[in-house]
Amino acid sequence: MVDLGNALLTVVKTGKVVFGLKETFSEVERGRVKMVVLASNCPQEKFDKLIQKSNMSNTPVYIYPGSGFDLGVDCAKPFSVLSIAIRETGDSEILKLVED
């Protein structure tokens, strides 16, 4: 079992990630993303649009169980984070969260 908080912190420190909805949309459209993490309080319209784009590009999406503030804290950021596009996982095992 993967520890979510540890996996997020590790991917932020050792991998390549992009924060924010606008940037995540852009990265998913370009096909540069291995995984998307969405906060549970992401606005429904943006949530639906990002899920649709991710499905079209076969990009796995993990719905973070907390708020954007909580996601920011887990990523060691002093701000709210509604979405993360993970380009490279680094030393993290975060992809195991979306494996079947």
VENCOR-V555083 format. One record per pair of residues at least 24 apart in sequence whose ideal C-beta (glycine too) atoms are under 7 Angstrom apart, sorted by the first residue. I is the first residue (numbers start at 1). GAP is how many residues later the second one is. If there is no record, write none. Layout:
<<I/GAP> <I/GAP>>
This chain:
<<2/91> <2/92> <2/94> <2/95> <5/69> <7/85> <7/86> <7/87> <7/90> <8/66> <8/67> <8/86> <9/65> <9/66> <9/67> <10/80> <10/81> <10/82> <11/75> <11/78> <11/79> <11/81> <11/83> <12/63> <12/64> <14/76> <14/77> <14/78> <15/71> <15/73> <15/74> <15/75> <15/77> <16/71> <16/72> <17/67> <17/68> <17/69> <17/70> <18/67> <18/69> <19/62> <19/65> <20/63> <21/25> <21/61> <21/62> <23/62> <24/26> <24/59> <24/60> <24/61> <25/25> <25/28> <27/58> <27/60> <28/25> <28/26> <28/29> <28/31> <28/57> <29/24> <31/26> <32/55> <33/26> <33/52> <33/53> <33/54> <34/52> <34/53> <34/55> <34/61> <35/24> <35/25> <35/27> <35/51> <35/59> <35/60> <35/63> <36/25> <36/47> <36/49> <37/25> <37/27> <37/46> <37/47> <38/25> <38/26> <38/45> <39/25> <39/27> <39/28> <39/29> <39/32> <39/42> <39/43> <39/44> <40/24> <40/25> <40/26> <40/27> <41/26> <41/27> <42/40> <42/41> <50/33> <60/38> <62/35> <62/36>>
